[in-house]
Amino acid sequence: MVDMNKLMKQARQLQEKMAKMQEELATKTVEASTGGGMVKVVASGKREIQSIEISPEVVNPDDIEMLQDLTLAAINEALRKAEELATAEMAKVAGGINLKIPGLM
């Protein structure tokens, strides 16, 4: 027989751990770069872009498209790394339970 009080207590503990983990993710960052480091993007663990650095030598008024491509690639890579960080942190909290619940992360 399932002890509902125990189950509810475990659910609250998991919810508290997840809230703490999400606060911690906001303080963690990942960095991605493209063009041999010419464009660098830093994102938080909450998948928010915090900074973009563009080296002056990559700025060419005759080739704006290349700069746009490098920036877009760096942003996408930073967001991918932030997602990996969040997934890894969530796995620690979940203790191996698959918590891919839409809207949770």
N, C-alpha and C positions, 0 to 999 in steps of 0.2 A: 504494500500500500504506500502511496506517495504522501510524504509529510509536506503539506502545502506551506506551513510556516517555514520549514527548512528551505523549501524551494524558493519561496519569496525572499528569504534572507540572502540566499545565494545570488538571486537575480539582482538585489540591491547592491550587494558587494561587487558584482561584475559591473553594474552600471557606474558605481563610484570609481572603480579602477579605470573604466573606459573614459570617464570624464577627466580624471587626473592625467591619463595618457594623452588625451587631446590637448590639455593645457601644456604638457611637456612638448608635444609636437610643434606648438607655436613658437617654442624657443629654439628648436633645432633647425639647422639649415643644410641644404645641399647646394652644390655648385656644378654647373655644366659650362663647357666652353666649346667653341667651334673655331675653325680657321686657325688652328694652331695656337689658340689662346687669344685670338684677336677680338672675339666677342665672348664675354663671360656673363652668366646669369646666375643669381642666387635666389633660391626659393625656400620658403619655410616648409616645415613638415606638414603644415596645413594647406599646402599647395597654393601659396600666395607668392607672387614675384616680389622680392625685396629690393633687388638692384640689378642694373644692367650696366656693364662696362664695355665700351667700344674703343679700341685702340685707334688713335688718329690715323695711322697708316692704312687702315682698312677703309677709311672714308674717301671715296672717289666719286666726285660729282657726276662722272661719266658712267659709273656703274653702280647706281643706287640699288639695283635689283640684287646684286651680290650681297650687299650689306643687309638688305631685307631678308634674304635667304639664310644668311649666317645667324641673324638675330632670331628668326623664327625657329631654326634648328636648335639653337642653344636654349630657347625658352621651352620648347617641347621636351628636350632632354632633361632639363631641370625639373619640369613637372613630372616626368616619368620617374626620376630618382626620388622625388618627394613622395610619390605614390608608393614606391617600393619601401621607403622608410616607414610610412604610415602602416603599410601591410605588415611589415616585420614587427613593429611595435604592437600592433593589434594582436598578432599571433602570440606575443609574450603574455599579454593580458588574458587572452582567451584560453591559454594553456592547451593549445592543439585543437580546440573546437573551431570549426569553420564558421566564421561569423560574417559571411558576405551577405549582409542584409541591406537592401537598397535604402539609400538616404542616411545610413548610419555613419558612413565615412565620406 
